[in-house]
Amino acid sequence: MGNILRQNLELEKRVNARTKALTEANQQLAKLARTDTLTDMLNRRAFAELYQHNLTNPANCTQCALALLDIDLFKNFNDSYGHDCGDAVLREMSRLLRENDVVARWGGEEFIVLLPNTTHRDAADIMTRLCSAVARHSFDWEGETLRITITAGLGQCDCSQSLEKCLKPVDEALYKGKQQGRNQLVLATART
């Protein structure tokens, strides 16, 4: 009887250890599914889920602003200094953006910022300060001082709008800023 009890206790310890390991692995997988591994920011999927959550809960959102920003001439960092430098630029940019409400790496060298319960005017002030702060910021790469600039599109979103509908004029504003010479914020034209 003592031998069976000992075996059961040993089996229970192994089951508990494996259950704990499985729980930790599942938590890690859940984080990987929502996080950009290079910048450790939210990824596109996680951002879309957060945006949707803000829309479905009126207590969370009366109005919001959405900004899409792009690192200017990003390809030059990769071409001139190598892809390790490009990765460092993306990580540096993510550090500069962390102070904003909800930020994610949207793709490539693009980032997206959601400013819930923020008027268009306040959002424009916030994003203008961010663009200026990024342009003033410098960081060292292998003995060289590098600077980053960004172009951003900004729009006001009605909380009933889908992310896709809200993002379209913001993306157009970003594109317009790129065409107008970069390193600027362009306000999206309101749509009905």
N, C-alpha and C positions, 0 to 999 in steps of 0.2 A: 504494500500500500504506500509506503514512504517513497519508493522508487517511482511509482506512477504520479504521485503528487509533485515530486521533484521534476519529472519530465513535463508535466502540465505547466508548472511555473516557468520552466525554461522555454517551452513553446510559447507561452504568453509573452515573455520578454522579447522573444524574436519577432512575434507578430506586432507588438507595440513598436519595436525599433523599425520594422519595415513600414508600418503605418506612418510613423513620424517621417521617415525618409520620403515616402510617397507624397505626403502632405507638403513637405518642403519643395519637392520637385514640381508639384502642381502649382505652388505659389510662384516659383521661378518661371515656369512656363507662362502663367498668367501675366507676369510682369514683362516677359519678353514679347508677348503678343501685343502689349500696349505701349512699349517703349522703343524709341530709336536707339539702337545699341551704340552708335558713334557719339551722340550728344547726350544721351541719357534723358532726353526730353520725351514728352508724349509723342506718339506717332500719329499718322493721319487717322487711323481707325479710332484710336482713343479720343482724339480731338472731336471727331464726328459724333461719337457717343456722348461726350460732354456737352457739345452744342445742342444735341437733341434733348438731353436732360434739362438744360436751361429752358428750352422751348416748352416742354411738356409740364413744367412746374411754374405756373404764373407767379408764385411767390419769389422765384429765383430771377425772374426777368420781366421788366416792364419795357425796356428798350436795351439794345446792345449795339456796340460798334464792332466791326470786324476789319482787321487789317491783314493784308498779305504783303510780305516783304521779301526782297530778293537781294542777295549780296551782289553788288556791282562787279562786273568783270571777273567773276569767280574763276573762270577758266584760266585766266592769267596766273593765278596762284599755282594751279596745278602745272601749267606749262613752264613757268619760270623757275619754280622751286620744287616741284614734284608733288605727288599725291599725298605724301605725309604732311606737307605744308597745307594743302587744301583741307585735309582732315582737321588739322590744328585750327584753321580759320573757322571751320564749322563749329568746333568745340568752343572757341573763343566767342563766337557770335551767340552760341547758346548761353554762355555765362552772362553776356550783356543783356540778354532778353529775359532772364529768369525772374526779374523783379516785376514783370507784368502779370496781369490776372491769370489768363490761361494761354499758354504758348505751346506750340508744337512744331516739330519739323514737318513741313508739309511734303517735301520731296526735294531731292537734289540740294540746291542752295536756297530754297524757299522756306520761309517760316510763316506761321499764321498766328495771329493774336486775337483773342476774343476779350472784349472789354464789356462785361455785363453791367447793366444799370449805369451806363455812361452816355451822356449826351454826345451828339456829334461834335459840338464845339470842344468839350472836355477831351474827347478822344483825339481830336486833331491836335490839341495842345500836348497831350501825352506823346503822341507819335512824332510830332515835330521835335520835342525834346529828345526822344529816343534817337531819331535820325542824326541830330546834332551831336549827341553823346557818342554815338558810334563813330562818326566822322572825326571827332577829337581823339578818340581812343587809339592807342598804338600798342603793338605787342612785338616782342622779339622773336625772330625765327633765325636760328643759326647765325647770330651776330648782326642781323639786319633788322631794322625797325620797319614794321609793315603797318599799313593803315587799311581799314575796311570802310567802305561806304555802302549804304543801302538805298534802294528805291522802294517806296511803299505805296500801296493803294489802300484807301480807307473808305469804308461805307457804313452807314447807319442801317441797322436791321430791325425790322418789326419782328416781334417774338413769334409771330405766326408764320414767318418765312422759313422755308427749308434752307439748309446750308447751301445747296447748289444755287438757289435763287438769290440768296444774299451775296454769295461769292462772285457771281458773274460780273456785276458792275465793279466790284473791288478788283478783280483780275484785270478788267479793262483799264481801270485807273492805273494799276501797276504797269501795264504794258505802255500806256501813254507816258508815264514817267520815264520809262526806259527810252522811248523815242525822243523825249525832250531833253535828254542828256544825262539822266541818272542823278543819284545823290539828292533825292527829293521825295516829298510826300505829295501825292495827288489825291484829291477828294473825288470819290465816285459820284456820278450823277444819279440822283434818286430815280427809282423806277416804280411804276405802279402795277 
